[in-house]
Amino acid sequence: MKEVLLGNEAIIKGALKAGVDFVSGYPGCPSAEIGDDFAKIAKEKGVYVEWSTNEKTGLEAAIGASFSGLKSLVNMKSFGINVCSDALLPLAYTGTKAPMVIVVADDPSCWSSAQTEQNSRAYAFLGHIPVLEPADPQECYDFTKLGFEISEKFNIPVILRTVTRAAHQRAVVEFEEVGKKERKIGKFIKDPHQFSTMPPRVLEMKKELLEKIKKISAYVEKSKANFISGNKKSKIGIIASGISFLYSMEAVEELKIDAQVLKLGFFYPLPEKLIANFIKGKNKLLVVEELDPYVEKEIMRIAKTANPKIKIFGKDLLSEIGELNAEDVCAALAKITGKKFKKFSVRPLILPKRTARLCEGCPYWYIFPTVKRVAPEGTIFGGDIGCNMIAGLAPHSMHDYLFCMGSSIGISHGVKKSTNQKVISLMGDGTFFHSGIAGLINAVYNKSNPLMIVLDNRITAMTGHQSNPGMGKTLMGQDTQELQIADIASACGVKNIKVLDPINIKELEAVIKEFLEKEEVSLIVCKRICALLARPN
Protein backbone atom coordinates (compact mmCIF):
# COMPACT_ATOMS: atom_id res chain seq x y z
CA MET A 1 0.00 0.00 0.00
CA LYS A 2 0.94 3.64 -0.43
CA GLU A 3 -0.27 6.52 1.73
CA VAL A 4 0.86 10.00 2.67
CA LEU A 5 2.05 9.61 6.27
CA LEU A 6 3.78 11.59 8.97
CA GLY A 7 7.09 10.13 10.04
CA ASN A 8 5.47 9.22 13.37
CA GLU A 9 2.61 7.47 11.56
CA ALA A 10 5.14 5.54 9.48
CA ILE A 11 6.85 4.38 12.69
CA ILE A 12 3.53 2.93 13.83
CA LYS A 13 3.12 1.09 10.52
CA GLY A 14 6.67 -0.27 10.79
CA ALA A 15 6.15 -1.45 14.36
CA LEU A 16 2.91 -3.20 13.42
CA LYS A 17 4.59 -4.96 10.52
CA ALA A 18 7.39 -6.05 12.85
CA GLY A 19 4.77 -7.63 15.13
CA VAL A 20 4.89 -5.25 18.10
CA ASP A 21 2.89 -6.42 21.14
CA PHE A 22 3.53 -3.76 23.79
CA VAL A 23 3.80 0.04 23.45
CA SER A 24 4.67 2.41 26.28
CA GLY A 25 6.18 5.84 26.75
CA TYR A 26 5.49 9.40 27.79
CA PRO A 27 3.96 12.14 25.63
CA GLY A 28 6.26 14.85 24.32
CA CYS A 29 6.63 16.75 21.06
CA PRO A 30 7.63 15.73 18.46
CA SER A 31 6.85 12.07 19.25
CA ALA A 32 3.44 12.25 20.97
CA GLU A 33 1.46 11.09 17.93
CA ILE A 34 3.00 7.63 18.23
CA GLY A 35 1.26 6.81 21.50
CA ASP A 36 -1.93 8.73 20.71
CA ASP A 37 -2.45 7.10 17.32
CA PHE A 38 -1.45 3.63 18.52
CA ALA A 39 -4.21 3.86 21.14
CA LYS A 40 -6.84 4.30 18.40
CA ILE A 41 -5.97 0.95 16.78
CA ALA A 42 -4.57 -0.98 19.75
CA LYS A 43 -7.54 -3.30 20.38
CA GLU A 44 -8.00 -4.10 16.69
CA LYS A 45 -4.30 -4.85 16.21
CA GLY A 46 -3.91 -6.81 19.45
CA VAL A 47 -1.41 -4.37 20.96
CA TYR A 48 -1.25 -3.15 24.56
CA VAL A 49 -0.63 0.62 24.72
CA GLU A 50 -0.06 2.94 27.68
CA TRP A 51 1.09 6.40 28.60
CA SER A 52 3.32 5.67 31.57
CA THR A 53 3.81 8.06 34.48
CA ASN A 54 7.22 9.00 33.06
CA GLU A 55 9.79 7.71 30.59
CA LYS A 56 11.64 5.60 33.15
CA THR A 57 8.51 3.71 34.16
CA GLY A 58 7.62 3.42 30.47
CA LEU A 59 10.96 1.82 29.63
CA GLU A 60 10.79 -0.42 32.69
CA ALA A 61 7.34 -1.62 31.62
CA ALA A 62 8.70 -2.43 28.17
CA ILE A 63 11.65 -4.25 29.74
CA GLY A 64 9.19 -6.40 31.67
CA ALA A 65 7.30 -7.10 28.44
CA SER A 66 10.52 -7.96 26.61
CA PHE A 67 11.65 -10.30 29.40
CA SER A 68 8.23 -11.95 29.08
CA GLY A 69 8.71 -12.56 25.38
CA LEU A 70 6.72 -9.65 23.90
CA LYS A 71 7.99 -7.29 21.21
CA SER A 72 7.95 -3.73 22.57
CA LEU A 73 8.16 -0.14 21.37
CA VAL A 74 8.93 2.77 23.71
CA ASN A 75 8.46 6.38 22.59
CA MET A 76 9.57 9.68 24.12
CA LYS A 77 11.02 13.05 23.27
CA SER A 78 14.69 13.90 23.73
CA PHE A 79 14.68 14.70 27.44
CA GLY A 80 12.85 11.47 28.13
CA ILE A 81 15.98 9.44 27.47
CA ASN A 82 17.64 11.35 30.32
CA VAL A 83 14.81 10.30 32.62
CA CYS A 84 14.96 6.63 31.61
CA SER A 85 18.75 6.33 31.36
CA ASP A 86 18.95 4.73 34.80
CA ALA A 87 17.11 1.72 33.36
CA LEU A 88 18.44 2.03 29.80
CA LEU A 89 22.13 1.48 30.54
CA PRO A 90 21.72 -1.79 32.47
CA LEU A 91 19.30 -2.97 29.76
CA ALA A 92 22.15 -2.79 27.26
CA TYR A 93 24.09 -5.11 29.58
CA THR A 94 21.35 -7.67 30.15
CA GLY A 95 20.09 -7.42 26.60
CA THR A 96 16.52 -8.09 25.58
CA LYS A 97 14.69 -11.39 25.40
CA ALA A 98 12.18 -10.17 22.82
CA PRO A 99 12.96 -7.29 20.42
CA MET A 100 12.67 -3.70 21.61
CA VAL A 101 12.88 -0.40 19.70
CA ILE A 102 13.16 2.89 21.60
CA VAL A 103 12.02 5.96 19.66
CA VAL A 104 13.76 9.15 20.85
CA ALA A 105 12.67 12.36 19.11
CA ASP A 106 15.11 15.28 19.26
CA ASP A 107 14.11 18.87 18.53
CA PRO A 108 16.91 20.92 16.91
CA SER A 109 16.09 24.66 17.11
CA CYS A 110 13.88 23.93 20.16
CA TRP A 111 10.55 24.30 18.39
CA SER A 112 8.78 22.59 21.28
CA SER A 113 11.60 22.18 23.79
CA ALA A 114 12.51 24.58 26.56
CA GLN A 115 15.39 23.00 28.47
CA THR A 116 18.21 22.44 25.97
CA GLU A 117 18.87 21.70 22.32
CA GLN A 118 19.71 18.11 23.21
CA ASN A 119 21.50 15.72 20.88
CA SER A 120 20.48 12.29 22.15
CA ARG A 121 22.93 10.46 19.88
CA ALA A 122 25.46 10.73 22.71
CA TYR A 123 23.68 7.88 24.51
CA ALA A 124 24.91 5.54 21.79
CA PHE A 125 28.46 5.98 23.06
CA LEU A 126 27.51 6.03 26.73
CA GLY A 127 25.39 2.88 26.58
CA HIS A 128 26.83 1.02 23.56
CA ILE A 129 23.36 0.93 22.02
CA PRO A 130 22.78 0.80 18.24
CA VAL A 131 21.19 3.96 16.82
CA LEU A 132 19.35 4.33 13.50
CA GLU A 133 18.64 7.76 11.99
CA PRO A 134 15.79 8.02 9.45
CA ALA A 135 15.70 10.98 7.08
CA ASP A 136 12.09 10.76 5.88
CA PRO A 137 8.80 8.92 6.54
CA GLN A 138 9.72 6.00 4.28
CA GLU A 139 12.87 5.45 6.29
CA CYS A 140 10.86 5.87 9.52
CA TYR A 141 8.87 2.84 8.38
CA ASP A 142 11.83 0.86 7.05
CA PHE A 143 14.16 1.65 9.94
CA THR A 144 11.54 0.74 12.56
CA LYS A 145 11.28 -2.70 11.01
CA LEU A 146 15.07 -2.87 10.75
CA GLY A 147 15.40 -1.88 14.41
CA PHE A 148 13.23 -4.82 15.45
CA GLU A 149 15.24 -7.16 13.20
CA ILE A 150 18.55 -6.05 14.72
CA SER A 151 17.17 -6.24 18.24
CA GLU A 152 15.91 -9.77 17.60
CA LYS A 153 19.13 -10.92 15.95
CA PHE A 154 21.47 -9.56 18.65
CA ASN A 155 19.19 -9.40 21.73
CA ILE A 156 19.87 -5.73 22.27
CA PRO A 157 17.64 -2.62 22.46
CA VAL A 158 17.83 -0.38 19.38
CA ILE A 159 17.29 3.38 19.42
CA LEU A 160 15.45 5.01 16.52
CA ARG A 161 16.50 8.63 16.74
CA THR A 162 14.26 11.06 14.90
CA VAL A 163 14.11 14.84 14.79
CA THR A 164 11.16 17.19 14.35
CA ARG A 165 11.67 17.46 10.57
CA ALA A 166 11.53 13.67 10.20
CA ALA A 167 8.81 12.98 12.77
CA HIS A 168 6.48 15.68 11.41
CA GLN A 169 7.41 15.43 7.75
CA ARG A 170 4.69 14.12 5.41
CA ALA A 171 5.51 11.97 2.38
CA VAL A 172 4.27 9.01 0.40
CA VAL A 173 5.19 5.81 2.23
CA GLU A 174 5.03 2.32 0.79
CA PHE A 175 4.13 -0.18 3.48
CA GLU A 176 2.47 -3.52 4.14
CA GLU A 177 -0.84 -3.31 5.96
CA VAL A 178 -1.34 -5.55 8.97
CA GLY A 179 -4.72 -7.10 9.75
CA LYS A 180 -6.49 -7.80 13.00
CA LYS A 181 -4.91 -10.07 15.58
CA GLU A 182 -5.49 -11.25 19.12
CA ARG A 183 -3.40 -9.78 21.89
CA LYS A 184 -0.45 -12.03 22.73
CA ILE A 185 0.14 -13.21 26.29
CA GLY A 186 3.78 -13.60 27.26
CA LYS A 187 5.54 -15.71 29.86
CA PHE A 188 8.45 -14.72 32.08
CA ILE A 189 10.92 -17.57 32.38
CA LYS A 190 13.28 -17.12 35.34
CA ASP A 191 16.92 -16.68 34.45
CA PRO A 192 18.89 -14.59 36.99
CA HIS A 193 22.05 -15.19 34.96
CA GLN A 194 20.50 -13.11 32.17
CA PHE A 195 18.37 -10.47 33.87
CA SER A 196 20.24 -9.51 37.05
CA THR A 197 23.20 -7.10 36.91
CA MET A 198 24.75 -8.05 40.25
CA PRO A 199 28.57 -8.23 40.37
CA PRO A 200 30.60 -10.07 39.25
CA ARG A 201 28.14 -11.05 36.50
CA VAL A 202 27.80 -7.39 35.45
CA LEU A 203 31.41 -7.30 34.22
CA GLU A 204 30.81 -10.43 32.16
CA MET A 205 27.77 -8.69 30.70
CA LYS A 206 29.86 -5.69 29.66
CA LYS A 207 32.26 -7.98 27.85
CA GLU A 208 29.31 -9.67 26.11
CA LEU A 209 27.89 -6.27 25.15
CA LEU A 210 31.14 -5.13 23.55
CA GLU A 211 31.33 -8.43 21.64
CA LYS A 212 27.77 -7.83 20.42
CA ILE A 213 28.73 -4.39 19.15
CA LYS A 214 31.60 -5.94 17.16
CA LYS A 215 29.16 -8.35 15.53
CA ILE A 216 26.67 -5.54 14.87
CA SER A 217 29.49 -3.51 13.30
CA ALA A 218 30.07 -6.29 10.79
CA TYR A 219 26.32 -6.41 10.13
CA VAL A 220 26.18 -2.64 9.63
CA GLU A 221 28.89 -2.72 6.95
CA LYS A 222 26.54 -4.70 4.68
CA SER A 223 23.31 -2.94 5.55
CA LYS A 224 21.33 -1.13 2.86
CA ALA A 225 20.46 1.51 5.46
CA ASN A 226 23.79 3.06 4.44
CA PHE A 227 24.15 3.82 0.74
CA ILE A 228 26.25 5.79 -1.73
CA SER A 229 25.02 7.93 -4.61
CA GLY A 230 26.77 10.05 -7.21
CA ASN A 231 29.97 9.85 -9.25
CA LYS A 232 32.44 7.38 -7.78
CA LYS A 233 35.33 9.20 -9.52
CA SER A 234 34.52 12.55 -7.95
CA LYS A 235 37.20 14.02 -5.69
CA ILE A 236 34.56 15.70 -3.53
CA GLY A 237 32.62 13.66 -1.01
CA ILE A 238 29.74 14.35 1.33
CA ILE A 239 28.80 12.21 4.31
CA ALA A 240 25.43 12.97 5.85
CA SER A 241 23.21 11.37 8.48
CA GLY A 242 19.48 11.60 9.08
CA ILE A 243 17.57 14.63 7.84
CA SER A 244 20.85 16.29 6.81
CA PHE A 245 21.03 13.89 3.86
CA LEU A 246 17.98 15.55 2.27
CA TYR A 247 19.52 18.98 2.66
CA SER A 248 22.75 17.68 1.14
CA MET A 249 21.07 16.20 -1.91
CA GLU A 250 19.13 19.41 -2.48
CA ALA A 251 22.34 21.43 -2.23
CA VAL A 252 24.20 19.18 -4.69
CA GLU A 253 21.37 19.59 -7.18
CA GLU A 254 21.11 23.35 -6.62
CA LEU A 255 24.85 23.94 -7.18
CA LYS A 256 25.16 21.20 -9.83
CA ILE A 257 28.21 19.80 -8.07
CA ASP A 258 29.81 16.56 -9.20
CA ALA A 259 30.05 15.01 -5.75
CA GLN A 260 29.60 11.55 -4.28
CA VAL A 261 27.35 11.26 -1.22
CA LEU A 262 27.43 8.62 1.51
CA LYS A 263 24.17 8.47 3.46
CA LEU A 264 24.52 6.96 6.93
CA GLY A 265 21.41 5.22 8.23
CA PHE A 266 23.37 3.90 11.21
CA PHE A 267 24.81 6.42 13.61
CA TYR A 268 26.17 3.75 15.95
CA PRO A 269 28.02 1.64 15.26
CA LEU A 270 29.29 3.40 12.15
CA PRO A 271 30.23 1.39 9.05
CA GLU A 272 33.91 2.23 9.39
CA LYS A 273 35.12 0.12 6.46
CA LEU A 274 32.49 1.64 4.20
CA ILE A 275 33.54 5.12 5.31
CA ALA A 276 37.24 4.34 4.84
CA ASN A 277 36.66 3.06 1.30
CA PHE A 278 34.45 6.03 0.51
CA ILE A 279 37.02 8.67 1.48
CA LYS A 280 39.91 6.96 -0.36
CA GLY A 281 40.70 8.96 -3.47
CA LYS A 282 38.78 12.01 -2.24
CA ASN A 283 40.48 15.37 -1.84
CA LYS A 284 37.74 17.11 0.09
CA LEU A 285 34.95 15.88 2.32
CA LEU A 286 31.99 17.71 3.88
CA VAL A 287 30.34 16.07 6.89
CA VAL A 288 26.75 17.23 7.28
CA GLU A 289 25.01 16.57 10.61
CA GLU A 290 22.88 18.67 12.91
CA LEU A 291 24.14 19.83 16.29
CA ASP A 292 27.26 18.15 17.73
CA PRO A 293 29.99 16.89 15.35
CA TYR A 294 29.91 13.27 16.50
CA VAL A 295 30.14 11.76 13.01
CA GLU A 296 32.73 14.33 11.95
CA LYS A 297 35.05 13.40 14.82
CA GLU A 298 34.73 9.69 14.06
CA ILE A 299 35.51 10.29 10.39
CA MET A 300 38.57 12.35 11.29
CA ARG A 301 39.78 9.36 13.30
CA ILE A 302 39.13 6.95 10.41
CA ALA A 303 40.80 9.31 7.92
CA LYS A 304 44.10 9.27 9.80
CA THR A 305 44.61 5.78 8.42
CA ALA A 306 42.41 5.69 5.33
CA ASN A 307 43.31 9.04 3.76
CA PRO A 308 45.41 11.33 5.96
CA LYS A 309 45.69 14.01 3.23
CA ILE A 310 41.96 14.53 2.77
CA LYS A 311 40.59 17.91 3.85
CA ILE A 312 37.57 17.40 6.09
CA PHE A 313 35.04 20.17 6.56
CA GLY A 314 32.11 20.19 8.93
CA LYS A 315 31.38 22.42 11.87
CA ASP A 316 33.93 24.96 10.68
CA LEU A 317 31.36 25.76 7.96
CA LEU A 318 28.09 24.53 9.48
CA SER A 319 26.58 25.68 12.76
CA GLU A 320 26.36 23.51 15.87
CA ILE A 321 23.28 25.51 16.91
CA GLY A 322 19.83 25.00 15.42
CA GLU A 323 18.51 23.08 12.45
CA LEU A 324 20.41 23.01 9.19
CA ASN A 325 18.77 23.64 5.82
CA ALA A 326 19.66 23.29 2.15
CA GLU A 327 20.89 26.89 2.01
CA ASP A 328 23.38 26.21 4.81
CA VAL A 329 24.77 23.20 2.96
CA CYS A 330 24.88 25.15 -0.32
CA ALA A 331 26.94 27.88 1.35
CA ALA A 332 29.35 25.29 2.80
CA LEU A 333 29.75 23.45 -0.51
CA ALA A 334 30.30 26.74 -2.33
CA LYS A 335 33.22 27.58 -0.04
CA ILE A 336 34.73 24.14 -0.52
CA THR A 337 34.37 24.01 -4.31
CA GLY A 338 34.73 27.68 -5.24
CA LYS A 339 31.27 27.65 -6.80
CA LYS A 340 29.34 30.90 -6.78
CA PHE A 341 26.31 30.83 -4.58
CA LYS A 342 23.87 33.57 -3.84
CA LYS A 343 21.66 33.11 -0.82
CA PHE A 344 18.07 32.32 -1.62
CA SER A 345 16.10 35.50 -2.12
CA VAL A 346 13.14 35.58 0.22
CA ARG A 347 10.93 38.62 0.59
CA PRO A 348 10.78 39.42 4.31
CA LEU A 349 7.34 39.11 5.84
CA ILE A 350 6.39 41.84 8.25
CA LEU A 351 4.28 40.09 10.83
CA PRO A 352 3.14 41.24 14.25
CA LYS A 353 5.33 39.78 16.97
CA ARG A 354 3.64 37.34 19.32
CA THR A 355 4.77 34.80 21.86
CA ALA A 356 3.09 31.69 23.21
CA ARG A 357 0.08 32.51 25.35
CA LEU A 358 -2.55 30.72 27.35
CA CYS A 359 -5.71 29.63 25.55
CA GLU A 360 -8.87 31.67 26.01
CA GLY A 361 -10.68 30.43 29.09
CA CYS A 362 -7.63 28.60 30.48
CA PRO A 363 -7.89 28.21 34.28
CA TYR A 364 -4.32 29.43 34.55
CA TRP A 365 -5.56 32.96 33.72
CA TYR A 366 -7.07 33.03 37.22
CA ILE A 367 -3.98 31.63 38.92
CA PHE A 368 -0.95 33.53 37.62
CA PRO A 369 -2.17 37.10 38.25
CA THR A 370 -3.46 36.13 41.68
CA VAL A 371 -0.22 34.46 42.76
CA LYS A 372 1.86 37.34 41.45
CA ARG A 373 -0.33 39.97 43.13
CA VAL A 374 -0.55 38.27 46.52
CA ALA A 375 3.07 37.12 46.86
CA PRO A 376 5.30 39.50 48.84
CA GLU A 377 7.85 41.55 46.92
CA GLY A 378 10.97 39.51 46.25
CA THR A 379 9.18 36.14 46.19
CA ILE A 380 10.98 33.58 44.02
CA PHE A 381 8.77 31.86 41.45
CA GLY A 382 9.79 28.42 40.22
CA GLY A 383 8.43 27.23 36.89
CA ASP A 384 8.06 23.72 35.53
CA ILE A 385 7.47 21.97 32.21
CA GLY A 386 3.94 22.18 30.78
CA CYS A 387 1.42 24.93 30.09
CA ASN A 388 2.63 26.80 33.18
CA MET A 389 5.86 27.56 31.27
CA ILE A 390 3.92 30.37 29.63
CA ALA A 391 3.95 32.22 32.95
CA GLY A 392 7.57 33.02 32.13
CA LEU A 393 6.41 35.18 29.21
CA ALA A 394 4.53 38.48 29.08
CA PRO A 395 2.11 39.52 30.42
CA HIS A 396 2.89 37.35 33.47
CA SER A 397 6.72 37.37 33.38
CA MET A 398 6.92 35.36 36.59
CA HIS A 399 9.33 32.45 36.39
CA ASP A 400 12.72 32.99 37.98
CA TYR A 401 13.93 29.54 36.93
CA LEU A 402 12.80 26.76 34.62
CA PHE A 403 14.71 23.51 34.23
CA CYS A 404 13.14 20.10 33.72
CA MET A 405 10.11 17.98 34.61
CA GLY A 406 9.42 18.19 38.35
CA SER A 407 12.36 20.46 39.15
CA SER A 408 10.34 23.45 40.40
CA ILE A 409 9.79 21.91 43.85
CA GLY A 410 13.28 20.41 44.04
CA ILE A 411 14.98 23.73 43.32
CA SER A 412 12.51 25.57 45.57
CA HIS A 413 13.66 23.41 48.46
CA GLY A 414 17.29 24.29 47.75
CA VAL A 415 16.50 28.01 47.61
CA LYS A 416 14.56 27.85 50.90
CA LYS A 417 17.43 26.05 52.62
CA SER A 418 19.88 28.65 51.31
CA THR A 419 17.96 31.93 51.80
CA ASN A 420 15.27 33.64 53.87
CA GLN A 421 13.19 34.42 50.79
CA LYS A 422 9.65 33.28 50.07
CA VAL A 423 9.46 30.64 47.34
CA ILE A 424 6.49 29.44 45.30
CA SER A 425 6.82 26.54 42.87
CA LEU A 426 4.27 26.05 40.07
CA MET A 427 3.66 22.64 38.50
CA GLY A 428 1.02 20.92 36.37
CA ASP A 429 -0.82 17.75 37.33
CA GLY A 430 0.88 15.62 34.66
CA THR A 431 4.30 16.84 35.81
CA PHE A 432 3.42 16.14 39.45
CA PHE A 433 2.80 12.49 38.62
CA HIS A 434 5.81 12.37 36.27
CA SER A 435 8.49 13.50 38.70
CA GLY A 436 7.19 16.02 41.20
CA ILE A 437 6.49 13.58 44.02
CA ALA A 438 10.14 12.79 44.75
CA GLY A 439 11.00 16.49 45.12
CA LEU A 440 8.01 16.99 47.41
CA ILE A 441 9.10 14.11 49.64
CA ASN A 442 12.62 15.53 49.77
CA ALA A 443 11.33 18.93 50.87
CA VAL A 444 9.15 17.38 53.59
CA TYR A 445 11.87 15.04 54.81
CA ASN A 446 14.45 17.80 55.03
CA LYS A 447 12.11 20.18 56.86
CA SER A 448 11.80 22.81 54.15
CA ASN A 449 8.84 25.14 53.59
CA PRO A 450 8.30 26.27 49.99
CA LEU A 451 4.73 26.72 48.79
CA MET A 452 3.89 24.28 46.01
CA ILE A 453 0.95 25.08 43.72
CA VAL A 454 -0.21 22.25 41.47
CA LEU A 455 -2.21 23.47 38.48
CA ASP A 456 -4.58 20.55 37.98
CA ASN A 457 -6.38 21.08 34.66
CA ARG A 458 -7.40 17.39 34.54
CA ILE A 459 -5.19 16.45 31.58
CA THR A 460 -1.62 16.44 30.27
CA ALA A 461 -2.46 19.43 28.10
CA MET A 462 0.57 20.98 26.41
CA THR A 463 1.57 17.85 24.47
CA GLY A 464 -1.92 17.23 23.13
CA HIS A 465 -4.36 16.17 25.87
CA GLN A 466 -2.90 12.85 26.94
CA SER A 467 -4.20 10.93 29.94
CA ASN A 468 -2.44 10.87 33.30
CA PRO A 469 -3.00 9.05 36.62
CA GLY A 470 -5.26 11.81 37.95
CA MET A 471 -7.93 11.34 35.30
CA GLY A 472 -9.40 7.91 36.00
CA LYS A 473 -8.89 6.76 32.40
CA THR A 474 -6.02 4.87 30.75
CA LEU A 475 -4.76 5.61 27.25
CA MET A 476 -6.81 2.68 25.97
CA GLY A 477 -9.97 4.17 27.53
CA GLN A 478 -10.27 1.82 30.49
CA ASP A 479 -11.67 3.10 33.78
CA THR A 480 -9.00 3.09 36.47
CA GLN A 481 -8.25 4.51 39.90
CA GLU A 482 -8.34 8.33 39.84
CA LEU A 483 -5.36 9.28 41.95
CA GLN A 484 -5.83 12.38 44.08
CA ILE A 485 -2.88 14.77 44.29
CA ALA A 486 -3.95 15.93 47.75
CA ASP A 487 -4.05 12.35 49.05
CA ILE A 488 -0.59 11.65 47.67
CA ALA A 489 0.78 14.84 49.23
CA SER A 490 -0.77 13.91 52.57
CA ALA A 491 0.82 10.46 52.39
CA CYS A 492 4.14 12.19 51.69
CA GLY A 493 3.81 14.07 54.99
CA VAL A 494 2.48 17.44 53.79
CA LYS A 495 0.33 18.94 56.57
CA ASN A 496 -0.94 22.09 54.89
CA ILE A 497 -3.06 21.12 51.88
CA LYS A 498 -5.93 22.90 50.16
CA VAL A 499 -7.87 21.85 47.06
CA LEU A 500 -9.82 24.69 45.44
CA ASP A 501 -11.25 26.01 42.20
CA PRO A 502 -9.02 28.93 41.10
CA ILE A 503 -12.04 30.80 39.78
CA ASN A 504 -12.67 31.55 43.47
CA ILE A 505 -9.98 34.21 43.51
CA LYS A 506 -10.67 35.46 47.06
CA GLU A 507 -10.24 31.94 48.45
CA LEU A 508 -7.04 31.44 46.45
CA GLU A 509 -5.66 34.75 47.71
CA ALA A 510 -6.40 33.89 51.33
CA VAL A 511 -4.85 30.42 51.14
CA ILE A 512 -1.67 31.72 49.47
CA LYS A 513 -1.23 34.34 52.21
CA GLU A 514 -1.86 31.75 54.94
CA PHE A 515 0.43 29.05 53.51
CA LEU A 516 3.33 31.42 52.83
CA GLU A 517 3.63 31.91 56.59
CA LYS A 518 3.80 28.19 57.40
CA GLU A 519 6.98 26.60 58.73
CA GLU A 520 6.38 23.39 56.76
CA VAL A 521 5.84 22.55 53.10
CA SER A 522 2.40 23.66 51.90
CA LEU A 523 0.43 22.52 48.86
CA ILE A 524 -2.43 24.13 46.97
CA VAL A 525 -4.19 22.11 44.26
CA CYS A 526 -5.90 24.50 41.82
CA LYS A 527 -8.41 22.15 40.24
CA ARG A 528 -10.27 23.30 37.13
CA ILE A 529 -10.60 21.54 33.77
CA CYS A 530 -8.62 22.68 30.70
CA ALA A 531 -10.82 25.03 28.65
CA LEU A 532 -10.22 23.06 25.45
CA LEU A 533 -11.13 19.80 27.16
CA ALA A 534 -14.29 21.33 28.57
CA ARG A 535 -15.56 22.46 25.16
CA PRO A 536 -18.49 20.48 23.74
CA ASN A 537 -17.51 18.43 20.70
Stockholm file with secondary structure:
# STOCKHOLM 1.0

chainA/1-537         MKEVLLGNEAIIKGALKAGVDFVSGYPGCPSAEIGDDFAKIAKEKGVYVEWSTNEKTGLEAAIGASFSGLKSLVNMKSFGINVCSDALLPLAYTGTKAPMVIVVADDPSCWSSAQTEQNSRAYAFLGHIPVLEPADPQECYDFTKLGFEISEKFNIPVILRTVTRAAHQRAVVEFEEVGKKERKIGKFIKDPHQFSTMPPRVLEMKKELLEKIKKISAYVEKSKANFISGNKKSKIGIIASGISFLYSMEAVEELKIDAQVLKLGFFYPLPEKLIANFIKGKNKLLVVEELDPYVEKEIMRIAKTANPKIKIFGKDLLSEIGELNAEDVCAALAKITGKKFKKFSVRPLILPKRTARLCEGCPYWYIFPTVKRVAPEGTIFGGDIGCNMIAGLAPHSMHDYLFCMGSSIGISHGVKKSTNQKVISLMGDGTFFHSGIAGLINAVYNKSNPLMIVLDNRITAMTGHQSNPGMGKTLMGQDTQELQIADIASACGVKNIKVLDPINIKELEAVIKEFLEKEEVSLIVCKRICALLARPN
#=GR chainA/1-537 SS CEEEEEHHHHHHHHHHHHTCCEEEECCCTTTHHHHHHHHHHHHHHTCEECCCSSHHHHHHHHHHHHHTTCCEEEEEEHHHHHHHHHHHHHHHHHCCSSCEEEEEEECTTCSSCSSCCCCTTHHHHHHTCCEECCCSHHHHHHHHHHHHHHHHHHTCCEEEEEEHHHHTCEEEEECCCCCCCCCCCCCCCCCHHHHCCCTTHHHHHHHHHHHHHHHHHHHHHTCTTSEEEECTTCSEEEEEETTHHHHHHHHHHHHTCCCEEEEESEEESCCHHHHHHHHTTCSEEEEECSSSCHHHHHHHHHHHHHCTTCEEESTTTSCSSSCCCHHHHHHHHHHHHCCCCCCCCCCCCCCCCCCCCCCTTCTHHHHHHHHHHHSCTTCEEECCSSGGGGGGSTTTCCCSBCCSTTHHHHHHHHHHHHCSSCEEEEEEHHHIIIIIHHHHHHHHHTTCCCEEEEEECSSBTTTTSBCCTTSSBCTTSCBCCCCCHHHHHHHTTCCEEEEECTTCHHHHHHHHHHHTTCSSCEEEEEECCCHHHHSCC
#=GC SS_cons         CEEEEEHHHHHHHHHHHHTCCEEEECCCTTTHHHHHHHHHHHHHHTCEECCCSSHHHHHHHHHHHHHTTCCEEEEEEHHHHHHHHHHHHHHHHHCCSSCEEEEEEECTTCSSCSSCCCCTTHHHHHHTCCEECCCSHHHHHHHHHHHHHHHHHHTCCEEEEEEHHHHTCEEEEECCCCCCCCCCCCCCCCCHHHHCCCTTHHHHHHHHHHHHHHHHHHHHHTCTTSEEEECTTCSEEEEEETTHHHHHHHHHHHHTCCCEEEEESEEESCCHHHHHHHHTTCSEEEEECSSSCHHHHHHHHHHHHHCTTCEEESTTTSCSSSCCCHHHHHHHHHHHHCCCCCCCCCCCCCCCCCCCCCCTTCTHHHHHHHHHHHSCTTCEEECCSSGGGGGGSTTTCCCSBCCSTTHHHHHHHHHHHHCSSCEEEEEEHHHIIIIIHHHHHHHHHTTCCCEEEEEECSSBTTTTSBCCTTSSBCTTSCBCCCCCHHHHHHHTTCCEEEEECTTCHHHHHHHHHHHTTCSSCEEEEEECCCHHHHSCC
//
